[in-house]
Amino acid sequence: MSLTAGLTGKKGGNTTEPVNPIVYQHTQQPLMLRVIYGALLVFAVAGMALAPDKDTATIFMITFFIVGFVVATFGSLTVTVDKEFIHLKFGMGLIRKRIYRSWLKKTEVVRNPWWTGFGIRYIGGGNWMFNVRGFDAVELTYKDGKKFRIGTDEPGKLLAALK
């Protein structure tokens, strides 16, 4: 077996076609969230520079690193759909989820109420949501009846990719 056979799924690796070609991929980067985080970072850096003592400067430095970590972790949501899976990744990829498409019974575009918020959210009834911006989402209904929502600014395109 050649080295490329594992990538192509065919013995001999006679093609460069991947096993699961990507059907859809989109990264949402919420501008307002980044503006808020940017302002917090400026505040933390200014606080370190203007701090009257080392303890205060340390508090601002810790704030700087916490805000930076939150931005890197939750600053975007990437949704990738291939023939077998739906892959979700927040920011730099510390938080990921992979959903087998074969588990799905139904998919539909929905609108989230404002109180569901952003990030990783429990939305009741054993159901969860990943969202970084806006109120539009695609709701996945699993064969066991549970639901999962993916917040997106391209609900029509994501839904079409899942059909």
C-alpha positions as CSV (number, residue, x, y, z in Angstrom):
1,M,0.0,0.0,0.0
2,S,1.4,3.4,-0.9
3,L,1.7,6.4,1.4
4,T,-1.2,8.2,-0.4
5,A,-3.6,5.3,-0.2
6,G,-4.7,6.3,3.3
7,L,-5.5,9.8,2.0
8,T,-7.4,8.7,-1.1
9,G,-9.1,5.6,0.2
10,K,-7.8,3.7,-2.8
11,K,-4.9,1.2,-3.1
12,G,-2.0,2.6,-5.0
13,G,-3.1,6.2,-4.5
14,N,-3.8,6.8,-8.2
15,T,-5.9,9.8,-7.5
16,T,-5.7,12.9,-5.4
17,E,-9.4,12.9,-4.5
18,P,-9.8,12.9,-0.7
19,V,-11.9,10.2,1.1
20,N,-14.4,12.8,2.4
21,P,-14.4,15.9,0.2
22,I,-15.6,19.0,1.8
23,V,-19.1,19.9,0.8
24,Y,-19.3,23.2,2.8
25,Q,-17.0,25.2,5.0
26,H,-17.6,28.6,6.6
27,T,-16.0,30.5,9.4
28,Q,-18.0,33.2,11.2
29,Q,-16.0,35.9,12.9
30,P,-18.3,38.2,14.8
31,L,-17.1,41.8,14.5
32,M,-18.9,43.2,17.6
33,L,-17.4,40.5,19.8
34,R,-14.0,41.3,18.5
35,V,-14.5,45.0,19.1
36,I,-15.5,44.4,22.7
37,Y,-12.6,42.0,23.3
38,G,-10.3,44.6,21.6
39,A,-11.5,47.3,24.0
40,L,-10.9,45.0,27.0
41,L,-7.4,44.3,25.8
42,V,-6.6,48.0,25.4
43,F,-8.0,48.6,28.9
44,A,-5.9,45.8,30.3
45,V,-2.7,47.0,28.6
46,A,-3.3,50.6,29.6
47,G,-3.9,49.4,33.2
48,M,-0.6,47.6,33.2
49,A,1.2,50.6,32.0
50,L,-0.5,53.1,34.3
51,A,-0.7,50.9,37.4
52,P,0.5,52.5,40.6
53,D,2.1,49.3,42.0
54,K,3.1,45.8,40.9
55,D,0.0,44.1,42.4
56,T,-2.3,46.3,40.3
57,A,-0.2,45.7,37.2
58,T,-0.3,42.0,37.8
59,I,-4.1,42.0,38.0
60,F,-4.3,43.9,34.7
61,M,-1.7,41.4,33.2
62,I,-3.8,38.4,34.3
63,T,-6.9,40.1,32.8
64,F,-5.0,40.7,29.5
65,F,-4.1,36.9,29.3
66,I,-7.6,35.8,30.2
67,V,-9.3,38.0,27.6
68,G,-6.7,36.9,25.0
69,F,-7.4,33.3,25.8
70,V,-11.2,33.8,25.5
71,V,-10.8,35.6,22.1
72,A,-8.5,32.8,20.8
73,T,-10.9,30.1,22.0
74,F,-14.3,31.6,21.2
75,G,-13.5,34.3,18.6
76,S,-14.9,32.4,15.7
77,L,-16.9,29.3,14.7
78,T,-15.9,27.2,11.7
79,V,-18.5,24.7,10.3
80,T,-17.2,22.1,7.9
81,V,-19.5,19.5,6.2
82,D,-18.2,16.5,4.4
83,K,-20.0,13.4,3.1
84,E,-19.8,11.7,6.5
85,F,-19.5,14.4,9.3
86,I,-20.4,17.9,10.4
87,H,-17.3,19.4,12.1
88,L,-17.6,22.4,14.4
89,K,-14.6,24.2,15.8
90,F,-14.5,27.3,18.0
91,G,-11.5,29.6,17.5
92,M,-8.2,27.9,17.6
93,G,-9.8,24.5,17.9
94,L,-9.7,23.7,21.7
95,I,-13.4,23.2,21.6
96,R,-14.6,20.9,18.7
97,K,-17.6,18.7,17.9
98,R,-18.0,16.1,15.3
99,I,-21.5,14.9,14.3
100,Y,-22.2,11.9,12.1
101,R,-24.5,12.9,9.3
102,S,-26.0,9.4,9.5
103,W,-27.4,10.2,13.0
104,L,-29.6,13.0,11.5
105,K,-33.3,12.5,11.0
106,K,-34.2,16.1,10.1
107,T,-32.5,19.5,9.4
108,E,-34.2,22.9,9.3
109,V,-33.5,26.6,9.5
110,V,-34.6,28.2,12.8
111,R,-34.4,31.5,14.5
112,N,-33.0,31.6,18.0
113,P,-34.6,33.9,20.7
114,W,-32.4,36.6,22.0
115,W,-32.1,35.0,25.4
116,T,-30.3,31.9,24.1
117,G,-27.1,34.0,23.8
118,F,-23.8,33.1,22.3
119,G,-21.1,30.4,22.9
120,I,-21.9,26.9,23.9
121,R,-25.5,26.9,25.3
122,Y,-27.9,24.4,26.8
123,I,-31.3,25.3,25.3
124,G,-33.4,22.9,27.3
125,G,-34.8,19.4,26.8
126,G,-31.3,17.9,26.5
127,N,-30.6,20.1,23.5
128,W,-27.4,22.2,22.9
129,M,-26.3,25.0,20.6
130,F,-23.0,26.4,19.3
131,N,-23.4,30.1,18.3
132,V,-21.0,33.1,17.9
133,R,-23.3,35.7,16.3
134,G,-26.8,36.5,15.3
135,F,-30.1,34.6,15.7
136,D,-30.1,32.4,12.6
137,A,-29.3,28.7,13.1
138,V,-29.7,25.3,11.5
139,E,-31.4,22.8,13.9
140,L,-30.3,19.2,13.6
141,T,-32.8,16.6,14.9
142,Y,-31.1,13.3,15.7
143,K,-32.8,10.0,15.2
144,D,-33.2,9.7,19.0
145,G,-35.2,13.0,19.1
146,K,-32.5,15.2,20.6
147,K,-31.6,18.4,18.9
148,F,-28.5,20.5,18.3
149,R,-28.4,24.0,16.8
150,I,-25.6,25.5,14.8
151,G,-25.6,29.3,14.7
152,T,-24.8,30.6,11.3
153,D,-24.9,33.7,9.1
154,E,-25.5,31.4,6.1
155,P,-28.4,29.2,7.2
156,G,-29.6,28.5,3.6
157,K,-26.2,27.4,2.4
158,L,-25.5,25.2,5.4
159,L,-29.0,23.6,5.1
160,A,-28.4,22.9,1.4
161,A,-25.0,21.3,2.2
162,L,-26.8,19.0,4.7
163,K,-29.5,17.8,2.3
